[in-house]
Amino acid sequence: MAHAWHLRGKLSKPVWNAHTGDAVLPKLDGHTGDVFSVSISPDGSSIASASKDHTVRLWDVQSGAVIGEPMRGHTSWIQAVTFSHDGCWIGLASSDRTVQMWDVATQQASAVGPFQCGRLAYTVAFSPDDGLVTAGSSEGRIYLWRTASGEQAHEPLHANDKIVWSVAFSPDGTRIVSGGSDDAARIWDIAAGQCILVLQGHTSDVLSLAWSSDACVIATGSSDATLRLWDAMTGAPLVTLHGHAKAVQSVAFTNDSRFIVSGSSDATIRKWDVRAACQLPSERRNDPVGALASATLKDGWLVGSSGELILWVPAEYRGCLQAALCTLMIGRSRVTVRVGDSGLHAGLDWALCWRG
């Protein structure tokens, strides 16, 4: 999974080990203006950085060396950068009101695009299959284009009257979550072009957000210096995380959705344990629901906390099941799923659901 970070201010970027917190590379110097955003490639081999100097640079993760020449094409600040999920492209959002795609191998702009926004583009994201690219703008709109043709996939979605700071696709690519200057995050159904849930609770702009890979949790970071976790299915608030002293500019889940990493204007990066944050009691691991809550999917098997094989899960059900397990993990009363003719469904009683 590629992670994009919005930094807004730092010129030099050290690289840290996510497990230990130790710096593994010195600061990466080269830009002549503030670095607004960085993204790590899906294979972890390179970093892309976007700057106020109108350029994007690629860096080798192992050596810290610059890869090739700076990519120049925008005529104003580059506000955001992100890798596509296949690692072949990077998407750029700029204050020049355009979004562009660049070929990572050749470091040349795609023949498709640039994509036009009505005003400044602040954020960019690829759909899970890389078939769509979306951007949020300073007119409060969300744009969607087809990466193969450059055609608009939908009319712009009106999120608010000011700025869309952040956007992210759901893991199945059917929805988008956006954060903006009206203190709220919104979940959108792409096919219908409609807002289906509003996540309200922050007291200032929602600057950053991320959708967990297991599809059940959304994390938002705000100018109010807090992170919030939300149930992605219902929009219900799960927990508010305090610790940063200033605005939370960036959030990202680890690939297993167990941890969240946040970056702030207070010049710190913090790592949060999702289970601990949601206060799952340890004694729940001794009951049936607790046993499922501590289980994970590995090579198609539902594996218990002691490594025992519980259940073989058909491939088409694994994504839904992992989402249900995460719902159990964070201690929600609406738990797990049942198997039916049309797949897996949310249920109120895990035992009755599984009996079905």
Secondary structure, DSSP 8 states (H G I E B T S, - for coil): --EEEEEEEESSEEEE-TTT--EEEEEE---SS-EEEEEE-TTSSEEEEEETTSEEEEEETTT--EEEEEEE--SS-EEEEEE-TTSSEEEEEETTSEEEEEETTTTEE-SS--EE-SS-EEEEEE-TTSSEEEEEETTSEEEEEETTT--EEEEEEE--SS-EEEEEE-TTSSEEEEEETTSEEEEEETTTTEEEEEEE--SS-EEEEEE-TTSSEEEEEETTS-EEEEETTT--EEEEE---SS-EEEEEE-TTSSEEEEEETTS-EEEEEHHHHTT--GGGGGSHHHHHHT-EEETTEEE-TTS-EEEE--GGGHHHHHHHHHHHHTT-SSEEEEEETTEEEEES-HHHHHH-
